[in-house]
Amino acid sequence: MDHPAAPVPLTLLRPDGTPARILVVDDEPDAQYVMSEVLRHQGWLVRSAVDGAGAVDGAERFRPDAVLLDVLLPDIDGPEVARRIRAFLPGVCVLFLTACDVRDAGIPTGDACLTKPVALEDVVARLRFLLRHAGLTWPESGSDPAASRLTVADLVMDEATREVTRGGEPVDLTANEFALLRFLMRNPGRVHSAAQILDHVWSHDFGDRSHVVALSVGYLRRKIDTGREPLLHTVPGPGYLLRPSLP
């Protein structure tokens, strides 16, 4: 069963509407766990690694937008890890964490760095800054309301306020259902496999557990489609798409 994600009113999104992806690399289990949970609370997808080799392998599979990278790792130092990741992800943001003097850490010029011990809010703020300047979007309160509104037929979602209506009537969604619907509404008319949905919507690694998606789609369908023209369709594969009607 999937773990409920903490709802947040504002979240950094990729251009396709999915949450930003962060890779946390730290060989201290407690520090890694706390930092990962704080970042998940921001609504981001988070994976972690305990050493340099695991970080490079994880980045190749996860394709993060940013890497929170400890400089001192047991096998490969942080700057070398960043160099290897940037060989296949040249645009990735890297935020280094170092317990030693920044001048002795070997951090490439121009990269962001915070010195340990560091406040969690400082890490979040710096990552937000890096990601926004990398071209990700952040629906803000006070901005043009239309910029944060998604519409498919009479289904309307306000990403900033997290309000959803169908035919003008409010739809009460869990955090996971909201994330799933947002992904589908940002990609209307496109068929998505269960694996794609697991990869884009949830940060937890379910492996081959397509039934998790099937259950979530079923719950969501009951809330948005019951007694109305169906919007959420299942197609052979299995796959799922959101649009007013099938041809």
Buried (B, 14 or more C-beta within 10 A) or exposed (E): EBEEBEBBEBBBBBEEBBBBBBBBBBBEEEBBEBBBEBBBBBBBBBBBBBBBBBBBEBBEEBEBBBBBBBBBBEEBBBBBBBEBBBEEBEEBBBBBBBEEEEEEBBBEEEBBBBBEEBEEEEBBEBBBEBBEEBEBBBBEEEEEEEEBBBEBBBBBBBBBEBBBBBEEEEBEBBBBBBBBBBBBBBBBEEBBBBBBBBBBBBBBEBEEBBEBBBEBBEBBBEBBBEEEEBBBBBEEEEBBBBBBEEE
